[in-house]
Each structure stands twice: as C-alpha cells, then as structure tokens.
Amino acid sequence: MDTNGNYVIYPEYCQLAAFSEKDGLAGVYKNGYKVGNTCVGGKWGFIDPSGNWVINPVLDHAERFINGKAKVTYKGTTGFIDRNGQWVE
C-alpha cells in the first residue's frame, strides 16, 4: 500500500515475499492456496515494486534474490537464475 492507503500491489497472492533491496524483486506465489503455513497448487514468480511480472509464475520453488541470483526449482531442476530468468552459474 502507498502512504495514502491505496494498493500498489493488490493482495491476490497466496504468498508475497520481501523485496530484495539490491535487486528490487519479490517472490510471489500465484494461483495457490494455503494449507497451514504452506502454499500449494500454484507457482512462484517475481514482481517488481510496481507489481509488474519480471519473471512469470512458472517456478516450483523460489528463494530470495541475493547479489543478482535466486535459487529456484523449475520442472525438477534446481539452480540459479538472474533477473531475466536465465540460468546462471
């Protein structure tokens, strides 16, 4: 929400992680539902502070961006991606 109480990012997600200070992206779990403290039935993606998708919600698991990389799992493969969603070392 902004300082006037208006939504910047509408609360439509099962989970929204904190924005990475350096990379400015937040992990978002879309199209899922909560079972206890866990979201199931959806996928992870990343949004910018305006709520725009930077990496579409296609990931099975995603961790926070640190130094330009995020650890993710996609179709059973775990590794690191950059801000463009490209696999990196």
PyMOL Python script that loads the backbone (N, CA, C, O; Angstrom):
from pymol import cmd

cmd.read_pdbstr("""\
ATOM      1  N   MET A   1       0.838  -1.169   0.000  1.00  0.00           N
ATOM      2  CA  MET A   1       0.000   0.000   0.000  1.00  0.00           C
ATOM      3  C   MET A   1       0.888   1.240   0.000  1.00  0.00           C
ATOM      4  O   MET A   1       1.997   1.233   0.535  1.00  0.00           O
ATOM      5  N   ASP A   2       0.373   2.298  -0.611  1.00  0.00           N
ATOM      6  CA  ASP A   2       1.128   3.540  -0.590  1.00  0.00           C
ATOM      7  C   ASP A   2       0.779   4.340   0.667  1.00  0.00           C
ATOM      8  O   ASP A   2      -0.006   3.879   1.495  1.00  0.00           O
ATOM      9  N   THR A   3       1.343   5.509   0.810  1.00  0.00           N
ATOM     10  CA  THR A   3       1.139   6.307   2.024  1.00  0.00           C
ATOM     11  C   THR A   3      -0.280   6.857   2.135  1.00  0.00           C
ATOM     12  O   THR A   3      -0.667   7.352   3.193  1.00  0.00           O
ATOM     13  N   ASN A   4      -1.062   6.777   1.053  1.00  0.00           N
ATOM     14  CA  ASN A   4      -2.460   7.211   1.095  1.00  0.00           C
ATOM     15  C   ASN A   4      -3.426   6.063   1.355  1.00  0.00           C
ATOM     16  O   ASN A   4      -4.642   6.252   1.366  1.00  0.00           O
ATOM     17  N   GLY A   5      -2.866   4.859   1.565  1.00  0.00           N
ATOM     18  CA  GLY A   5      -3.703   3.695   1.836  1.00  0.00           C
ATOM     19  C   GLY A   5      -4.231   3.004   0.594  1.00  0.00           C
ATOM     20  O   GLY A   5      -5.127   2.166   0.690  1.00  0.00           O
ATOM     21  N   ASN A   6      -3.697   3.338  -0.566  1.00  0.00           N
ATOM     22  CA  ASN A   6      -4.115   2.707  -1.818  1.00  0.00           C
ATOM     23  C   ASN A   6      -3.204   1.529  -2.135  1.00  0.00           C
ATOM     24  O   ASN A   6      -2.009   1.550  -1.841  1.00  0.00           O
ATOM     25  N   TYR A   7      -3.792   0.506  -2.737  1.00  0.00           N
ATOM     26  CA  TYR A   7      -2.985  -0.650  -3.128  1.00  0.00           C
ATOM     27  C   TYR A   7      -2.017  -0.277  -4.242  1.00  0.00           C
ATOM     28  O   TYR A   7      -2.408   0.339  -5.234  1.00  0.00           O
ATOM     29  N   VAL A   8      -0.753  -0.654  -4.074  1.00  0.00           N
ATOM     30  CA  VAL A   8       0.235  -0.602  -5.139  1.00  0.00           C
ATOM     31  C   VAL A   8       0.275  -1.986  -5.772  1.00  0.00           C
ATOM     32  O   VAL A   8       0.319  -2.126  -6.994  1.00  0.00           O
ATOM     33  N   ILE A   9       0.259  -2.998  -4.923  1.00  0.00           N
ATOM     34  CA  ILE A   9       0.185  -4.396  -5.347  1.00  0.00           C
ATOM     35  C   ILE A   9      -1.060  -4.972  -4.697  1.00  0.00           C
ATOM     36  O   ILE A   9      -1.131  -5.088  -3.474  1.00  0.00           O
ATOM     37  N   TYR A  10      -2.040  -5.333  -5.510  1.00  0.00           N
ATOM     38  CA  TYR A  10      -3.304  -5.850  -4.998  1.00  0.00           C
ATOM     39  C   TYR A  10      -3.076  -7.194  -4.295  1.00  0.00           C
ATOM     40  O   TYR A  10      -2.330  -8.027  -4.809  1.00  0.00           O
ATOM     41  N   PRO A  11      -3.695  -7.422  -3.143  1.00  0.00           N
ATOM     42  CA  PRO A  11      -3.469  -8.656  -2.367  1.00  0.00           C
ATOM     43  C   PRO A  11      -4.191  -9.865  -2.958  1.00  0.00           C
ATOM     44  O   PRO A  11      -5.222 -10.297  -2.444  1.00  0.00           O
ATOM     45  N   GLU A  12      -3.643 -10.401  -4.032  1.00  0.00           N
ATOM     46  CA  GLU A  12      -4.269 -11.512  -4.729  1.00  0.00           C
ATOM     47  C   GLU A  12      -3.427 -12.787  -4.691  1.00  0.00           C
ATOM     48  O   GLU A  12      -3.779 -13.778  -5.331  1.00  0.00           O
ATOM     49  N   TYR A  13      -2.338 -12.771  -3.962  1.00  0.00           N
ATOM     50  CA  TYR A  13      -1.395 -13.877  -3.981  1.00  0.00           C
ATOM     51  C   TYR A  13      -1.471 -14.703  -2.705  1.00  0.00           C
ATOM     52  O   TYR A  13      -1.834 -14.196  -1.643  1.00  0.00           O
ATOM     53  N   CYS A  14      -1.126 -15.974  -2.822  1.00  0.00           N
ATOM     54  CA  CYS A  14      -1.064 -16.850  -1.660  1.00  0.00           C
ATOM     55  C   CYS A  14       0.049 -16.402  -0.731  1.00  0.00           C
ATOM     56  O   CYS A  14      -0.090 -16.439   0.491  1.00  0.00           O
ATOM     57  N   GLN A  15       1.163 -15.976  -1.331  1.00  0.00           N
ATOM     58  CA  GLN A  15       2.293 -15.508  -0.529  1.00  0.00           C
ATOM     59  C   GLN A  15       3.093 -14.494  -1.335  1.00  0.00           C
ATOM     60  O   GLN A  15       3.306 -14.660  -2.536  1.00  0.00           O
ATOM     61  N   LEU A  16       3.528 -13.447  -0.657  1.00  0.00           N
ATOM     62  CA  LEU A  16       4.388 -12.424  -1.244  1.00  0.00           C
ATOM     63  C   LEU A  16       5.583 -12.274  -0.319  1.00  0.00           C
ATOM     64  O   LEU A  16       5.433 -11.881   0.838  1.00  0.00           O
ATOM     65  N   ALA A  17       6.773 -12.586  -0.827  1.00  0.00           N
ATOM     66  CA  ALA A  17       7.989 -12.482  -0.026  1.00  0.00           C
ATOM     67  C   ALA A  17       8.478 -11.039  -0.009  1.00  0.00           C
ATOM     68  O   ALA A  17       7.985 -10.199  -0.762  1.00  0.00           O
ATOM     69  N   ALA A  18       9.439 -10.761   0.842  1.00  0.00           N
ATOM     70  CA  ALA A  18      10.015  -9.419   0.939  1.00  0.00           C
ATOM     71  C   ALA A  18      10.803  -9.087  -0.323  1.00  0.00           C
ATOM     72  O   ALA A  18      11.391  -9.967  -0.953  1.00  0.00           O
ATOM     73  N   PHE A  19      10.807  -7.821  -0.678  1.00  0.00           N
ATOM     74  CA  PHE A  19      11.597  -7.373  -1.819  1.00  0.00           C
ATOM     75  C   PHE A  19      13.071  -7.395  -1.464  1.00  0.00           C
ATOM     76  O   PHE A  19      13.466  -6.998  -0.368  1.00  0.00           O
ATOM     77  N   SER A  20      13.878  -7.863  -2.402  1.00  0.00           N
ATOM     78  CA  SER A  20      15.325  -7.817  -2.259  1.00  0.00           C
ATOM     79  C   SER A  20      15.750  -6.365  -2.416  1.00  0.00           C
ATOM     80  O   SER A  20      15.399  -5.722  -3.405  1.00  0.00           O
ATOM     81  N   GLU A  21      16.500  -5.843  -1.456  1.00  0.00           N
ATOM     82  CA  GLU A  21      16.907  -4.439  -1.509  1.00  0.00           C
ATOM     83  C   GLU A  21      17.746  -4.133  -2.738  1.00  0.00           C
ATOM     84  O   GLU A  21      17.491  -3.142  -3.423  1.00  0.00           O
ATOM     85  N   LYS A  22      18.727  -4.947  -3.029  1.00  0.00           N
ATOM     86  CA  LYS A  22      19.635  -4.682  -4.145  1.00  0.00           C
ATOM     87  C   LYS A  22      18.976  -4.959  -5.492  1.00  0.00           C
ATOM     88  O   LYS A  22      19.134  -4.180  -6.431  1.00  0.00           O
ATOM     89  N   ASP A  23      18.246  -6.055  -5.592  1.00  0.00           N
ATOM     90  CA  ASP A  23      17.693  -6.466  -6.881  1.00  0.00           C
ATOM     91  C   ASP A  23      16.283  -5.950  -7.129  1.00  0.00           C
ATOM     92  O   ASP A  23      15.831  -5.932  -8.274  1.00  0.00           O
ATOM     93  N   GLY A  24      15.581  -5.533  -6.084  1.00  0.00           N
ATOM     94  CA  GLY A  24      14.272  -4.920  -6.239  1.00  0.00           C
ATOM     95  C   GLY A  24      13.169  -5.843  -6.690  1.00  0.00           C
ATOM     96  O   GLY A  24      12.170  -5.384  -7.243  1.00  0.00           O
ATOM     97  N   LEU A  25      13.325  -7.144  -6.466  1.00  0.00           N
ATOM     98  CA  LEU A  25      12.301  -8.105  -6.858  1.00  0.00           C
ATOM     99  C   LEU A  25      11.797  -8.862  -5.637  1.00  0.00           C
ATOM    100  O   LEU A  25      12.518  -9.046  -4.656  1.00  0.00           O
ATOM    101  N   ALA A  26      10.544  -9.296  -5.718  1.00  0.00           N
ATOM    102  CA  ALA A  26       9.961 -10.097  -4.640  1.00  0.00           C
ATOM    103  C   ALA A  26       9.376 -11.372  -5.231  1.00  0.00           C
ATOM    104  O   ALA A  26       8.746 -11.349  -6.288  1.00  0.00           O
ATOM    105  N   GLY A  27       9.589 -12.475  -4.538  1.00  0.00           N
ATOM    106  CA  GLY A  27       8.986 -13.739  -4.938  1.00  0.00           C
ATOM    107  C   GLY A  27       7.502 -13.723  -4.597  1.00  0.00           C
ATOM    108  O   GLY A  27       7.100 -13.258  -3.530  1.00  0.00           O
ATOM    109  N   VAL A  28       6.691 -14.242  -5.526  1.00  0.00           N
ATOM    110  CA  VAL A  28       5.244 -14.259  -5.363  1.00  0.00           C
ATOM    111  C   VAL A  28       4.723 -15.641  -5.724  1.00  0.00           C
ATOM    112  O   VAL A  28       5.098 -16.215  -6.747  1.00  0.00           O
ATOM    113  N   TYR A  29       3.846 -16.169  -4.862  1.00  0.00           N
ATOM    114  CA  TYR A  29       3.212 -17.466  -5.139  1.00  0.00           C
ATOM    115  C   TYR A  29       1.816 -17.195  -5.667  1.00  0.00           C
ATOM    116  O   TYR A  29       0.974 -16.655  -4.949  1.00  0.00           O
ATOM    117  N   LYS A  30       1.563 -17.564  -6.915  1.00  0.00           N
ATOM    118  CA  LYS A  30       0.303 -17.236  -7.593  1.00  0.00           C
ATOM    119  C   LYS A  30      -0.523 -18.490  -7.866  1.00  0.00           C
ATOM    120  O   LYS A  30       0.007 -19.566  -8.146  1.00  0.00           O
ATOM    121  N   ASN A  31      -1.832 -18.314  -7.776  1.00  0.00           N
ATOM    122  CA  ASN A  31      -2.819 -19.352  -8.099  1.00  0.00           C
ATOM    123  C   ASN A  31      -2.802 -20.533  -7.140  1.00  0.00           C
ATOM    124  O   ASN A  31      -3.273 -21.614  -7.491  1.00  0.00           O
ATOM    125  N   GLY A  32      -2.281 -20.353  -5.966  1.00  0.00           N
ATOM    126  CA  GLY A  32      -2.266 -21.424  -4.989  1.00  0.00           C
ATOM    127  C   GLY A  32      -3.182 -21.116  -3.826  1.00  0.00           C
ATOM    128  O   GLY A  32      -3.916 -20.128  -3.835  1.00  0.00           O
ATOM    129  N   TYR A  33      -3.130 -21.968  -2.835  1.00  0.00           N
ATOM    130  CA  TYR A  33      -3.911 -21.790  -1.625  1.00  0.00           C
ATOM    131  C   TYR A  33      -3.096 -22.283  -0.436  1.00  0.00           C
ATOM    132  O   TYR A  33      -2.160 -23.067  -0.589  1.00  0.00           O
ATOM    133  N   LYS A  34      -3.465 -21.812   0.743  1.00  0.00           N
ATOM    134  CA  LYS A  34      -2.725 -22.147   1.968  1.00  0.00           C
ATOM    135  C   LYS A  34      -3.213 -23.458   2.566  1.00  0.00           C
ATOM    136  O   LYS A  34      -4.413 -23.723   2.636  1.00  0.00           O
ATOM    137  N   VAL A  35      -2.261 -24.264   2.991  1.00  0.00           N
ATOM    138  CA  VAL A  35      -2.507 -25.444   3.804  1.00  0.00           C
ATOM    139  C   VAL A  35      -1.576 -25.284   4.989  1.00  0.00           C
ATOM    140  O   VAL A  35      -0.379 -25.552   4.882  1.00  0.00           O
ATOM    141  N   GLY A  36      -2.117 -24.847   6.120  1.00  0.00           N
ATOM    142  CA  GLY A  36      -1.281 -24.498   7.259  1.00  0.00           C
ATOM    143  C   GLY A  36      -0.458 -23.289   6.907  1.00  0.00           C
ATOM    144  O   GLY A  36      -1.012 -22.251   6.543  1.00  0.00           O
ATOM    145  N   ASN A  37       0.861 -23.394   7.006  1.00  0.00           N
ATOM    146  CA  ASN A  37       1.761 -22.293   6.651  1.00  0.00           C
ATOM    147  C   ASN A  37       2.384 -22.454   5.268  1.00  0.00           C
ATOM    148  O   ASN A  37       3.323 -21.738   4.920  1.00  0.00           O
ATOM    149  N   THR A  38       1.864 -23.393   4.480  1.00  0.00           N
ATOM    150  CA  THR A  38       2.446 -23.700   3.183  1.00  0.00           C
ATOM    151  C   THR A  38       1.464 -23.390   2.066  1.00  0.00           C
ATOM    152  O   THR A  38       0.266 -23.638   2.206  1.00  0.00           O
ATOM    153  N   CYS A  39       1.959 -22.850   0.960  1.00  0.00           N
ATOM    154  CA  CYS A  39       1.140 -22.637  -0.226  1.00  0.00           C
ATOM    155  C   CYS A  39       1.302 -23.836  -1.157  1.00  0.00           C
ATOM    156  O   CYS A  39       2.415 -24.325  -1.349  1.00  0.00           O
ATOM    157  N   VAL A  40       0.207 -24.307  -1.731  1.00  0.00           N
ATOM    158  CA  VAL A  40       0.227 -25.420  -2.678  1.00  0.00           C
ATOM    159  C   VAL A  40      -0.667 -25.085  -3.865  1.00  0.00           C
ATOM    160  O   VAL A  40      -1.521 -24.202  -3.780  1.00  0.00           O
ATOM    161  N   GLY A  41      -0.466 -25.792  -4.964  1.00  0.00           N
ATOM    162  CA  GLY A  41      -1.338 -25.668  -6.111  1.00  0.00           C
ATOM    163  C   GLY A  41      -1.036 -24.517  -7.049  1.00  0.00           C
ATOM    164  O   GLY A  41      -1.794 -24.285  -7.990  1.00  0.00           O
ATOM    165  N   GLY A  42       0.043 -23.792  -6.826  1.00  0.00           N
ATOM    166  CA  GLY A  42       0.384 -22.655  -7.689  1.00  0.00           C
ATOM    167  C   GLY A  42       1.841 -22.698  -8.096  1.00  0.00           C
ATOM    168  O   GLY A  42       2.489 -23.742  -8.026  1.00  0.00           O
ATOM    169  N   LYS A  43       2.344 -21.566  -8.517  1.00  0.00           N
ATOM    170  CA  LYS A  43       3.740 -21.444  -8.949  1.00  0.00           C
ATOM    171  C   LYS A  43       4.329 -20.136  -8.452  1.00  0.00           C
ATOM    172  O   LYS A  43       3.606 -19.181  -8.170  1.00  0.00           O
ATOM    173  N   TRP A  44       5.653 -20.106  -8.349  1.00  0.00           N
ATOM    174  CA  TRP A  44       6.400 -18.913  -7.954  1.00  0.00           C
ATOM    175  C   TRP A  44       6.829 -18.112  -9.169  1.00  0.00           C
ATOM    176  O   TRP A  44       7.100 -18.668 -10.234  1.00  0.00           O
ATOM    177  N   GLY A  45       6.885 -16.811  -8.996  1.00  0.00           N
ATOM    178  CA  GLY A  45       7.437 -15.894  -9.977  1.00  0.00           C
ATOM    179  C   GLY A  45       7.997 -14.700  -9.223  1.00  0.00           C
ATOM    180  O   GLY A  45       8.026 -14.707  -7.993  1.00  0.00           O
ATOM    181  N   PHE A  46       8.438 -13.681  -9.933  1.00  0.00           N
ATOM    182  CA  PHE A  46       8.998 -12.489  -9.293  1.00  0.00           C
ATOM    183  C   PHE A  46       8.365 -11.232  -9.884  1.00  0.00           C
ATOM    184  O   PHE A  46       8.167 -11.130 -11.095  1.00  0.00           O
ATOM    185  N   ILE A  47       8.049 -10.276  -9.005  1.00  0.00           N
ATOM    186  CA  ILE A  47       7.486  -8.996  -9.424  1.00  0.00           C
ATOM    187  C   ILE A  47       8.399  -7.859  -8.994  1.00  0.00           C
ATOM    188  O   ILE A  47       9.232  -8.007  -8.100  1.00  0.00           O
ATOM    189  N   ASP A  48       8.220  -6.720  -9.655  1.00  0.00           N
ATOM    190  CA  ASP A  48       8.940  -5.510  -9.265  1.00  0.00           C
ATOM    191  C   ASP A  48       8.086  -4.722  -8.265  1.00  0.00           C
ATOM    192  O   ASP A  48       6.952  -5.122  -8.002  1.00  0.00           O
ATOM    193  N   PRO A  49       8.582  -3.627  -7.702  1.00  0.00           N
ATOM    194  CA  PRO A  49       7.829  -2.879  -6.696  1.00  0.00           C
ATOM    195  C   PRO A  49       6.504  -2.288  -7.185  1.00  0.00           C
ATOM    196  O   PRO A  49       5.674  -1.885  -6.369  1.00  0.00           O
ATOM    197  N   SER A  50       6.296  -2.233  -8.489  1.00  0.00           N
ATOM    198  CA  SER A  50       5.014  -1.748  -9.021  1.00  0.00           C
ATOM    199  C   SER A  50       4.017  -2.877  -9.234  1.00  0.00           C
ATOM    200  O   SER A  50       2.876  -2.639  -9.630  1.00  0.00           O
ATOM    201  N   GLY A  51       4.451  -4.113  -8.969  1.00  0.00           N
ATOM    202  CA  GLY A  51       3.571  -5.270  -9.134  1.00  0.00           C
ATOM    203  C   GLY A  51       3.610  -5.883 -10.516  1.00  0.00           C
ATOM    204  O   GLY A  51       2.799  -6.756 -10.827  1.00  0.00           O
ATOM    205  N   ASN A  52       4.539  -5.443 -11.355  1.00  0.00           N
ATOM    206  CA  ASN A  52       4.680  -5.996 -12.705  1.00  0.00           C
ATOM    207  C   ASN A  52       5.501  -7.281 -12.668  1.00  0.00           C
ATOM    208  O   ASN A  52       6.492  -7.372 -11.943  1.00  0.00           O
ATOM    209  N   TRP A  53       5.087  -8.264 -13.446  1.00  0.00           N
ATOM    210  CA  TRP A  53       5.840  -9.510 -13.524  1.00  0.00           C
ATOM    211  C   TRP A  53       7.167  -9.274 -14.221  1.00  0.00           C
ATOM    212  O   TRP A  53       7.205  -8.718 -15.319  1.00  0.00           O
ATOM    213  N   VAL A  54       8.254  -9.692 -13.591  1.00  0.00           N
ATOM    214  CA  VAL A  54       9.584  -9.667 -14.186  1.00  0.00           C
ATOM    215  C   VAL A  54       9.931 -11.084 -14.625  1.00  0.00           C
ATOM    216  O   VAL A  54      10.514 -11.290 -15.690  1.00  0.00           O
ATOM    217  N   ILE A  55       9.568 -12.059 -13.791  1.00  0.00           N
ATOM    218  CA  ILE A  55       9.704 -13.477 -14.116  1.00  0.00           C
ATOM    219  C   ILE A  55       8.338 -14.103 -13.837  1.00  0.00           C
ATOM    220  O   ILE A  55       7.877 -14.125 -12.695  1.00  0.00           O
ATOM    221  N   ASN A  56       7.708 -14.600 -14.872  1.00  0.00           N
ATOM    222  CA  ASN A  56       6.353 -15.143 -14.751  1.00  0.00           C
ATOM    223  C   ASN A  56       6.280 -16.297 -13.750  1.00  0.00           C
ATOM    224  O   ASN A  56       7.283 -16.971 -13.514  1.00  0.00           O
ATOM    225  N   PRO A  57       5.110 -16.531 -13.163  1.00  0.00           N
ATOM    226  CA  PRO A  57       4.950 -17.590 -12.160  1.00  0.00           C
ATOM    227  C   PRO A  57       4.916 -18.981 -12.786  1.00  0.00           C
ATOM    228  O   PRO A  57       3.848 -19.535 -13.049  1.00  0.00           O
ATOM    229  N   VAL A  58       6.109 -19.533 -13.020  1.00  0.00           N
ATOM    230  CA  VAL A  58       6.253 -20.863 -13.608  1.00  0.00           C
ATOM    231  C   VAL A  58       7.161 -21.753 -12.754  1.00  0.00           C
ATOM    232  O   VAL A  58       7.382 -22.918 -13.084  1.00  0.00           O
ATOM    233  N   LEU A  59       7.684 -21.201 -11.661  1.00  0.00           N
ATOM    234  CA  LEU A  59       8.693 -21.900 -10.855  1.00  0.00           C
ATOM    235  C   LEU A  59       8.047 -22.739  -9.759  1.00  0.00           C
ATOM    236  O   LEU A  59       7.069 -22.321  -9.138  1.00  0.00           O
ATOM    237  N   ASP A  60       8.609 -23.938  -9.528  1.00  0.00           N
ATOM    238  CA  ASP A  60       8.108 -24.816  -8.472  1.00  0.00           C
ATOM    239  C   ASP A  60       8.543 -24.346  -7.089  1.00  0.00           C
ATOM    240  O   ASP A  60       7.840 -24.559  -6.102  1.00  0.00           O
ATOM    241  N   HIS A  61       9.696 -23.712  -7.028  1.00  0.00           N
ATOM    242  CA  HIS A  61      10.230 -23.198  -5.764  1.00  0.00           C
ATOM    243  C   HIS A  61      11.124 -22.007  -6.097  1.00  0.00           C
ATOM    244  O   HIS A  61      11.794 -21.994  -7.130  1.00  0.00           O
ATOM    245  N   ALA A  62      11.130 -21.016  -5.223  1.00  0.00           N
ATOM    246  CA  ALA A  62      11.995 -19.852  -5.448  1.00  0.00           C
ATOM    247  C   ALA A  62      12.437 -19.278  -4.115  1.00  0.00           C
ATOM    248  O   ALA A  62      11.664 -19.217  -3.158  1.00  0.00           O
ATOM    249  N   GLU A  63      13.683 -18.863  -4.070  1.00  0.00           N
ATOM    250  CA  GLU A  63      14.236 -18.183  -2.909  1.00  0.00           C
ATOM    251  C   GLU A  63      14.557 -16.749  -3.282  1.00  0.00           C
ATOM    252  O   GLU A  63      14.546 -16.394  -4.461  1.00  0.00           O
ATOM    253  N   ARG A  64      14.836 -15.943  -2.314  1.00  0.00           N
ATOM    254  CA  ARG A  64      15.084 -14.519  -2.498  1.00  0.00           C
ATOM    255  C   ARG A  64      16.333 -14.265  -3.351  1.00  0.00           C
ATOM    256  O   ARG A  64      17.300 -15.025  -3.296  1.00  0.00           O
ATOM    257  N   PHE A  65      16.293 -13.183  -4.139  1.00  0.00           N
ATOM    258  CA  PHE A  65      17.463 -12.768  -4.899  1.00  0.00           C
ATOM    259  C   PHE A  65      18.521 -12.228  -3.959  1.00  0.00           C
ATOM    260  O   PHE A  65      18.238 -11.411  -3.082  1.00  0.00           O
ATOM    261  N   ILE A  66      19.752 -12.699  -4.155  1.00  0.00           N
ATOM    262  CA  ILE A  66      20.912 -12.214  -3.410  1.00  0.00           C
ATOM    263  C   ILE A  66      22.032 -12.021  -4.424  1.00  0.00           C
ATOM    264  O   ILE A  66      22.397 -12.951  -5.143  1.00  0.00           O
ATOM    265  N   ASN A  67      22.572 -10.813  -4.476  1.00  0.00           N
ATOM    266  CA  ASN A  67      23.664 -10.491  -5.406  1.00  0.00           C
ATOM    267  C   ASN A  67      23.336 -10.881  -6.845  1.00  0.00           C
ATOM    268  O   ASN A  67      24.178 -11.424  -7.560  1.00  0.00           O
ATOM    269  N   GLY A  68      22.109 -10.598  -7.258  1.00  0.00           N
ATOM    270  CA  GLY A  68      21.734 -10.805  -8.648  1.00  0.00           C
ATOM    271  C   GLY A  68      21.308 -12.199  -9.035  1.00  0.00           C
ATOM    272  O   GLY A  68      21.036 -12.453 -10.208  1.00  0.00           O
ATOM    273  N   LYS A  69      21.240 -13.126  -8.068  1.00  0.00           N
ATOM    274  CA  LYS A  69      20.839 -14.500  -8.371  1.00  0.00           C
ATOM    275  C   LYS A  69      19.809 -14.993  -7.358  1.00  0.00           C
ATOM    276  O   LYS A  69      19.822 -14.590  -6.195  1.00  0.00           O
ATOM    277  N   ALA A  70      18.920 -15.870  -7.816  1.00  0.00           N
ATOM    278  CA  ALA A  70      17.957 -16.514  -6.930  1.00  0.00           C
ATOM    279  C   ALA A  70      17.997 -18.020  -7.174  1.00  0.00           C
ATOM    280  O   ALA A  70      18.068 -18.473  -8.317  1.00  0.00           O
ATOM    281  N   LYS A  71      17.950 -18.779  -6.101  1.00  0.00           N
ATOM    282  CA  LYS A  71      17.901 -20.237  -6.220  1.00  0.00           C
ATOM    283  C   LYS A  71      16.453 -20.627  -6.487  1.00  0.00           C
ATOM    284  O   LYS A  71      15.546 -20.233  -5.754  1.00  0.00           O
ATOM    285  N   VAL A  72      16.245 -21.411  -7.556  1.00  0.00           N
ATOM    286  CA  VAL A  72      14.901 -21.807  -7.946  1.00  0.00           C
ATOM    287  C   VAL A  72      14.869 -23.271  -8.358  1.00  0.00           C
ATOM    288  O   VAL A  72      15.902 -23.888  -8.619  1.00  0.00           O
ATOM    289  N   THR A  73      13.660 -23.806  -8.409  1.00  0.00           N
ATOM    290  CA  THR A  73      13.430 -25.130  -8.979  1.00  0.00           C
ATOM    291  C   THR A  73      12.386 -24.979 -10.070  1.00  0.00           C
ATOM    292  O   THR A  73      11.325 -24.393  -9.856  1.00  0.00           O
ATOM    293  N   TYR A  74      12.700 -25.517 -11.244  1.00  0.00           N
ATOM    294  CA  TYR A  74      11.810 -25.443 -12.395  1.00  0.00           C
ATOM    295  C   TYR A  74      11.797 -26.801 -13.075  1.00  0.00           C
ATOM    296  O   TYR A  74      12.826 -27.281 -13.549  1.00  0.00           O
ATOM    297  N   LYS A  75      10.618 -27.417 -13.118  1.00  0.00           N
ATOM    298  CA  LYS A  75      10.452 -28.736 -13.749  1.00  0.00           C
ATOM    299  C   LYS A  75      11.479 -29.742 -13.240  1.00  0.00           C
ATOM    300  O   LYS A  75      12.058 -30.496 -14.022  1.00  0.00           O
ATOM    301  N   GLY A  76      11.701 -29.752 -11.930  1.00  0.00           N
ATOM    302  CA  GLY A  76      12.583 -30.715 -11.302  1.00  0.00           C
ATOM    303  C   GLY A  76      14.060 -30.357 -11.303  1.00  0.00           C
ATOM    304  O   GLY A  76      14.861 -31.078 -10.709  1.00  0.00           O
ATOM    305  N   THR A  77      14.441 -29.269 -11.952  1.00  0.00           N
ATOM    306  CA  THR A  77      15.838 -28.839 -11.986  1.00  0.00           C
ATOM    307  C   THR A  77      16.025 -27.666 -11.037  1.00  0.00           C
ATOM    308  O   THR A  77      15.291 -26.680 -11.104  1.00  0.00           O
ATOM    309  N   THR A  78      17.010 -27.777 -10.155  1.00  0.00           N
ATOM    310  CA  THR A  78      17.309 -26.715  -9.203  1.00  0.00           C
ATOM    311  C   THR A  78      18.626 -26.058  -9.593  1.00  0.00           C
ATOM    312  O   THR A  78      19.607 -26.729  -9.915  1.00  0.00           O
ATOM    313  N   GLY A  79      18.621 -24.729  -9.555  1.00  0.00           N
ATOM    314  CA  GLY A  79      19.816 -23.969  -9.886  1.00  0.00           C
ATOM    315  C   GLY A  79      19.570 -22.502  -9.605  1.00  0.00           C
ATOM    316  O   GLY A  79      18.688 -22.153  -8.821  1.00  0.00           O
ATOM    317  N   PHE A  80      20.342 -21.647 -10.239  1.00  0.00           N
ATOM    318  CA  PHE A  80      20.244 -20.208 -10.013  1.00  0.00           C
ATOM    319  C   PHE A  80      19.840 -19.505 -11.300  1.00  0.00           C
ATOM    320  O   PHE A  80      20.261 -19.886 -12.393  1.00  0.00           O
ATOM    321  N   ILE A  81      19.006 -18.459 -11.151  1.00  0.00           N
ATOM    322  CA  ILE A  81      18.618 -17.625 -12.276  1.00  0.00           C
ATOM    323  C   ILE A  81      19.019 -16.181 -11.994  1.00  0.00           C
ATOM    324  O   ILE A  81      19.230 -15.790 -10.846  1.00  0.00           O
ATOM    325  N   ASP A  82      19.119 -15.397 -13.073  1.00  0.00           N
ATOM    326  CA  ASP A  82      19.358 -13.969 -12.927  1.00  0.00           C
ATOM    327  C   ASP A  82      18.031 -13.219 -13.005  1.00  0.00           C
ATOM    328  O   ASP A  82      16.973 -13.845 -13.083  1.00  0.00           O
ATOM    329  N   ARG A  83      18.074 -11.900 -12.987  1.00  0.00           N
ATOM    330  CA  ARG A  83      16.861 -11.064 -13.019  1.00  0.00           C
ATOM    331  C   ARG A  83      16.032 -11.254 -14.294  1.00  0.00           C
ATOM    332  O   ARG A  83      14.854 -10.898 -14.328  1.00  0.00           O
ATOM    333  N   ASN A  84      16.637 -11.806 -15.324  1.00  0.00           N
ATOM    334  CA  ASN A  84      15.925 -12.055 -16.577  1.00  0.00           C
ATOM    335  C   ASN A  84      15.346 -13.457 -16.654  1.00  0.00           C
ATOM    336  O   ASN A  84      14.732 -13.833 -17.652  1.00  0.00           O
ATOM    337  N   GLY A  85      15.548 -14.231 -15.585  1.00  0.00           N
ATOM    338  CA  GLY A  85      15.029 -15.598 -15.581  1.00  0.00           C
ATOM    339  C   GLY A  85      15.922 -16.591 -16.303  1.00  0.00           C
ATOM    340  O   GLY A  85      15.504 -17.717 -16.574  1.00  0.00           O
ATOM    341  N   GLN A  86      17.151 -16.186 -16.620  1.00  0.00           N
ATOM    342  CA  GLN A  86      18.100 -17.054 -17.314  1.00  0.00           C
ATOM    343  C   GLN A  86      18.942 -17.836 -16.307  1.00  0.00           C
ATOM    344  O   GLN A  86      19.345 -17.296 -15.276  1.00  0.00           O
ATOM    345  N   TRP A  87      19.203 -19.099 -16.606  1.00  0.00           N
ATOM    346  CA  TRP A  87      20.053 -19.911 -15.737  1.00  0.00           C
ATOM    347  C   TRP A  87      21.462 -19.344 -15.714  1.00  0.00           C
ATOM    348  O   TRP A  87      22.007 -18.968 -16.752  1.00  0.00           O
ATOM    349  N   VAL A  88      22.055 -19.286 -14.515  1.00  0.00           N
ATOM    350  CA  VAL A  88      23.431 -18.827 -14.351  1.00  0.00           C
ATOM    351  C   VAL A  88      24.174 -19.776 -13.426  1.00  0.00           C
ATOM    352  O   VAL A  88      23.566 -20.613 -12.757  1.00  0.00           O
ATOM    353  N   GLU A  89      25.482 -19.641 -13.394  1.00  0.00           N
ATOM    354  CA  GLU A  89      26.312 -20.488 -12.520  1.00  0.00           C
ATOM    355  C   GLU A  89      26.415 -19.890 -11.150  1.00  0.00           C
ATOM    356  O   GLU A  89      27.072 -20.457 -10.277  1.00  0.00           O
TER     357      GLU A  89
END
""", "prot")
cmd.dss("prot")
cmd.show_as("cartoon", "prot")
cmd.util.cbc("prot")
cmd.orient("prot")
